Each structure stands twice: as structure tokens, then as C-alpha cells.
Amino acid sequence: MPQQIEWLWNGYLPKGKFVLLAGEKTAGKSTLAFTLAAILTSGGRWPDDTQAPCCDVIIWSGEDDFEDTILPRFLAAGGNPKRLYPVTRVIEKARNAPLIPALISRPCAMRQNNCRISA
């Protein structure tokens, strides 16, 4: 039975779904991601002037460091850092391990290695 999609931002950002931003280098993916995260964590307004819900955001980047790149850009966009949760490590066979982007893109490999994502 088909179900209705719940939206954080109507027609653009679905609630409870995995959202991936892809594009050419320097296309503005990070700027867009940090701006959306800031709007959500502060309960701000979307670009179409509709009200955004105030909620927590999990963010992962395979390119940028959290403390020196992501967090300053997120704060500059007006985000609430108490509601932002960076994914920095995975739990692999009951031990902490660095986040390996290639592993995340292969769910089967994650299952085989008994991995889970940890913020």
C-alpha cells in the first residue's frame, strides 16, 4: 500500500529519509548542506519563507574536518551546535575505528564486518 511522504521542507526534504547531495567539486554541496542543517537545528525559515521544524541533524563528510571546517561554516549559517551530531567513527567488532567512507557505501561489507555508525 503506498504511503504519503512526510516532509521537513515540502517537496524538497523528506522526513526520516536518507538524503545525499552529489555534484561537481565547488558546486556548493557543503554550503547547501550546512545551511539546511542550520535551518533545521534553529527552527528557522526555508528559502520559500515557510517555517522549518526545530530538530537534531546527523552530518557526515568524507572530505571536511568537523572542528575546523564544518562547525565554523554551520555556526556562520546560524545553526544550533547542541542539535548537530557529526558521525566520526564506526564500531567495528566491538571496537572504535575511524570512519571509512568506502565502507559506508557498501552496506554488505558493513554487515560482514559487524560495523555500525557512531556519532
N, C-alpha and C positions, 0 to 999 in steps of 0.2 A: 504494500500500500504506500503510495507516495506521501511524503511528509513535507510540510511547509518549512522553509529555511527561516531561522531566526537571524536577524541582522543586528550587528553593533552599529553599522552605518548602512542604511538601507540601500541595497543594490550594489554595494561595494565591498563590505567587510562582514563576512558571515560569522555568527557567534558559534564558538566551540568547534571550529574547523581549522585545519592546518592551512596556513596562508604562506605562500612562498613568493618572494619578489625576485624576478630574474630579469637580466638585461645586460647591455654592454657596460663595460667599465666606464665610470664617470657619468652614467645616465641618471644618477640621483636616487638610486635604490636605498642607500643608507639614510639619506636625508628624509626620504618619504617614510621609511620605517620608524625612525626616531621621532618624527613629527606625529605620526599616528599613535605611537606609544605614549607620547607626551599628552596628546589629546585624551586618550583613554585613562591614563593614570591621574589626570587632573579633573576629569569630568568636564572637559572643555566643549568647544563647538566645532563641528565638522566644517570643511570649506563651504558647504552649501548652507551654513548657518543653522543646521539642526543640532539639537543637544546630543552629546555623546554620553554614554553611561560612564560612571567612575568605576574602574576595575583594575585588577592586577594584570601585569603583562610579563610573559616569559620571553626573553630575547636571546638569540644565539647568532653569533657571527663567526664565520670561518676565516675572516680577514682582519678584523679590527680588535684591538685590545679593549677590554671593558673600561679600566680605570683612566687611561689616557686619551681615549678616542670616543668610545660610545657614551660613557657617562657625561662628559662635558657637553657633547652635542645634544644629548637628551635633555640635560638641565637647561641649556640655552633655548630649547624649544618649549620650555615651561613645564616639563614633566615632574612628577612627584616620585623621588627616588625610593620612598618607602613602599611603593607599589611596583617597582621594577625588579625582576628576578633574572639575572644573567645565568645561562647554562654554561658552566665552565669545566665540568668533569663528568665522567661516566663511572658507574660502579661496575667493575668487571670482575666476575668470580669473587665477589665479596671484598674487593679492594678498590680504592680510588685509583683512577687512571686519567691521564689527560684526555680531553675530548678530541676524538679523531674524526674530522668531517667525513672522510670516506666511509667510515663505519656507519655513521648515521644514515647515509644514503643507501645502505644495504641492510634492511631490517632482518633479513635471513642471517647475515653474519652476526648481527647483534644477538639474535636468539641463540645461535650456536655458541657464542662466547659468554652467554649468560650476562649480558650487559643491560643496564638501564641508565637513563639520563638523570643527572643530579644537579640541582642548582647550587 
